[in-house]
Amino acid sequence: MTQESTGPEVREKLQELRRVRHLKYVLWVTLVAAVLGVTYWGLGFIGFQAEVVARRFPKMYDFIREGFFPPDFQNFTVYTKDNEITGLRAIPASFRDFGQPIIDSLGSSRQSLVKASLVTLLLGFMGTVMAFPFALVLGVLGSERVMPFPFNFIFRGTLSAIRAIPAIVWIFLYIPIGPPGQVTAVLAIATDSIGNLGRLFTDDLEEIEEGPIEAIRSTGASGTQTVSFGMLSQVSRSFIAWTLYILEINTRIAISLGVVGAGGLGYMIRNSQDLFQFRQTAAGLIMVFIVVLGIELVSSRIRARLRPGEHSGKSFTEAVRDLFDPNKWLGLTTKKRD
């Protein structure tokens, strides 16, 4: 093939590439302009005035500095409430006698930040556990690899319908069962998690490899065995990781539901605000930060252990010892020197 015959073809190909690149550039510019335009219109639609917000920021700063600091942990335990131990002194005072005030607060019917933190964690945990089997069934049946098209869309549609309603609305839909409280909060979190977790399971099943499935089918396995050993075996770690991720989200949801009467930290924060006890509100917010950060830290480290190759070459004893390594939990990895 001569240079004369290939030259025009190369130039035509380059021009086509330039046209595609120019088209992508125009599309990106159009998209960014559309997003900025809708945002500008939306701010005007809701009456957002940047100069007013900027002018009132100093007042917000003064309000937080004077009203929220120093935080008052008097409600940290029942012991600190009864003895009127205020401020940060309430925290070390609650650990006297090997933490007996904390143990007493957990078993008491009276409200405290320690008990509210436990309630918040339990709401998120129980909601996740109750949702898992339903999410697993709907998620598996929603996959086209298991249920043929278009029947799988019946289950996909169910998951989408559940996901369309947030947990804070579900808790009011469960009013016939009981008023907004801890029972309806667990049901609301579980229902919301079925939709979110089931959709994640369905998407994971769509990405699995076909080889192991065909290998299981070639042995004469039934449909249930094929799903169990050929499909779920490939995504078991991923399913656990997604469940832990949803647990993190449900902990935050439990705090939000507490504001509408579900108990826990959200309930105590709302009560302290209603009574204009903003220093106690600040203490509640600090507890929220500790609870959320703690559950994220534990969840992220467990999910890291589930990654392929995380424990390759390690014995069981070494793997367990790593769970108690503070550098691992804080993400501070140390390289071994030869």
Buried (B, 14 or more C-beta within 10 A) or exposed (E): EEEEEEEEEEEEEEEEEEEEEEEEEEEEEEEEEEEEEEEEEEEEEEEEEEEEEEEEEEEEEEEEEEEBEEBBBBBBBBBBBEEEBBBBEBBEBBEEEEEEBBEBBBEBEEBBBBBBBBBBBBBBBBBBBBBBEBBBBBBBBBBBBBBEEEEBEEBBEBBBEBBEBEBBEBBEEBEEEEEBBBBBBBBBBBBBBBBBBBBBBBBBBEEBEEEBBEEBBEEEBEEEEBBBBBBBEBBEBBBBBBBBBBBBBBBBBBBBBBBBBBBBBBBBBBBBBEEEBBBBBBBBBBBBEEBBEEBBBBBBBBBEBBEEEEBEEEEEEEEEEBEEEEEBBEEEEEEEEE
